[in-house]
Amino acid sequence: MGKDTDEVDRIVEAWGAERPDLDFSPLEVLSRVDRLSRHLDRARRAAFRRSDLEPWEWDVLSALRRAGEPYQLSPKQLLPQTLVSSGTMTNRIDRLVERGLVRREADPDDRRGVLVTLTGDGRTRVDAAITRLVDAEAELLDMLSRADRDRLAALLRKLSLGFDA
């Protein structure tokens, strides 16, 4: 094995010697995706921690921030963006209200409805976190050229769309 080999190459080579009847090419791709996912998870947690946010808090706050002015969504609108149950969402909103990162407001278009609004502190934290996150992720991709990044993004998008369908 040369200097351009990684742990996945070693694993695939060892399995190939033991089970030459199997095609290990899926492992060459998906084991690397899995390993990269762990590095990404660590980088994201560090970026969020430096902004005093938990990953679940980031999910809710970033959905509100991406919504644009007035940084407000209903709990129902937050659900598909955070992939949690309505009970979990209620609990998360309660905790974010306690921390002063969001506030609940009556929905003027629905007397029974509630809107969740990002506070100034929530916006400051989510903006700091996205800056740190983009910087950390750019560092993870440093060794790739822009063309390689674009090619990889296109391939991963193609794979992701296959799962989403």
C-alpha positions in Angstrom: 0.0 0.0 0.0 1.3 3.4 -1.0 1.2 6.8 0.8 -2.2 7.5 -0.9 -4.0 4.7 0.9 -6.2 5.0 3.9 -7.8 2.8 6.5 -10.7 1.9 4.1 -8.1 0.7 1.5 -6.6 -1.6 4.2 -10.0 -2.9 5.3 -11.1 -3.6 1.7 -7.8 -5.3 0.8 -8.0 -7.6 3.9 -11.6 -8.5 3.1 -10.8 -9.1 -0.5 -8.1 -11.6 0.5 -10.6 -13.4 2.8 -13.7 -13.1 0.6 -12.5 -12.7 -3.1 -16.1 -13.7 -4.1 -17.5 -10.4 -3.0 -17.4 -6.9 -4.6 -16.2 -4.5 -1.9 -16.6 -1.3 -4.0 -19.6 -0.2 -2.0 -17.4 -0.2 1.1 -14.8 1.9 -0.7 -17.4 4.7 -1.1 -19.8 4.4 1.9 -17.2 3.5 4.5 -15.4 6.7 3.6 -18.6 8.7 3.7 -19.2 7.2 7.2 -15.7 8.1 8.4 -16.0 11.6 6.9 -19.4 12.0 8.6 -17.8 11.5 12.0 -15.1 14.2 11.3 -17.9 16.5 10.1 -20.0 15.8 13.2 -17.0 16.7 15.5 -16.4 19.9 13.6 -20.0 20.9 13.7 -20.3 20.2 17.4 -17.2 22.3 18.1 -18.6 25.2 16.0 -21.9 25.0 17.9 -20.3 24.6 21.3 -18.3 27.8 20.7 -21.6 29.6 20.1 -23.1 27.9 23.2 -25.5 25.9 21.2 -26.5 22.3 21.1 -26.9 20.6 17.7 -30.7 20.4 18.2 -30.8 24.1 19.1 -28.9 24.9 16.0 -31.5 22.9 13.9 -34.4 25.1 15.2 -32.6 28.4 15.2 -31.1 28.0 11.8 -34.5 27.1 10.3 -35.9 30.3 11.8 -32.9 32.4 10.6 -33.2 30.9 7.0 -36.9 31.9 7.0 -35.8 35.5 6.6 -37.4 38.6 8.3 -39.2 38.4 10.7 -37.4 35.1 11.4 -40.6 33.4 12.4 -42.3 30.1 11.7 -45.1 28.0 13.2 -44.1 24.9 15.1 -45.8 22.9 12.2 -43.5 24.6 9.7 -40.5 23.8 11.8 -41.3 20.0 11.9 -40.2 19.0 8.4 -37.0 21.1 8.7 -35.9 19.4 12.0 -37.3 15.9 11.4 -38.7 15.5 15.0 -42.2 14.8 16.3 -44.5 17.5 17.4 -44.1 16.6 21.1 -40.3 16.9 20.7 -40.7 20.2 18.9 -42.9 21.6 21.7 -40.2 20.5 24.3 -37.4 22.1 22.2 -39.3 25.4 21.8 -40.0 25.5 25.6 -36.2 25.1 26.2 -35.3 27.7 23.7 -37.8 30.1 25.2 -36.3 29.5 28.6 -32.8 30.4 27.2 -34.2 33.6 25.6 -33.2 32.4 22.1 -36.8 32.4 20.7 -40.2 33.7 21.8 -43.7 32.5 21.2 -46.2 34.9 19.7 -49.8 34.6 18.8 -50.4 34.0 15.1 -52.4 37.1 13.9 -53.9 34.9 11.1 -55.0 32.1 13.4 -56.4 32.8 16.8 -55.3 29.3 18.1 -52.0 29.4 16.4 -48.5 30.2 17.7 -45.5 31.6 15.9 -41.9 31.0 17.0 -39.7 34.0 16.6 -36.0 34.3 16.8 -34.8 36.8 19.4 -31.8 39.1 19.0 -29.7 36.8 21.1 -30.8 33.8 19.1 -29.9 35.5 15.9 -26.5 36.6 17.2 -25.7 33.0 18.2 -27.0 31.4 15.0 -25.0 33.9 12.9 -21.9 33.2 14.9 -22.4 29.5 14.6 -22.9 29.5 10.8 -19.8 31.5 10.4 -17.8 29.1 12.5 -19.5 26.1 10.7 -18.7 27.3 7.2 -15.0 28.0 8.3 -14.7 24.6 9.9 -16.2 22.8 6.9 -14.1 24.7 4.4 -11.0 23.5 6.4 -12.2 19.9 6.1 -12.4 20.3 2.3 -9.1 22.3 2.0 -7.3 19.6 0.1 -9.9 19.6 -2.7 -9.9 22.1 -5.6 -13.1 24.0 -6.3 -13.7 21.8 -9.3 -13.2 18.6 -7.2 -15.7 20.1 -4.6 -18.2 20.8 -7.3 -17.9 17.3 -8.8 -18.1 15.7 -5.4 -21.2 17.8 -4.5 -22.9 16.8 -7.7 -22.2 13.1 -7.1 -23.4 13.2 -3.5 -26.5 15.1 -4.7 -27.2 12.4 -7.2 -26.9 9.7 -4.5 -29.0 11.7 -2.0 -31.8 12.2 -4.5 -31.9 8.5 -5.0 -32.5 8.0 -1.3 -35.0 10.9 -1.1 -37.1 9.4 -3.9 
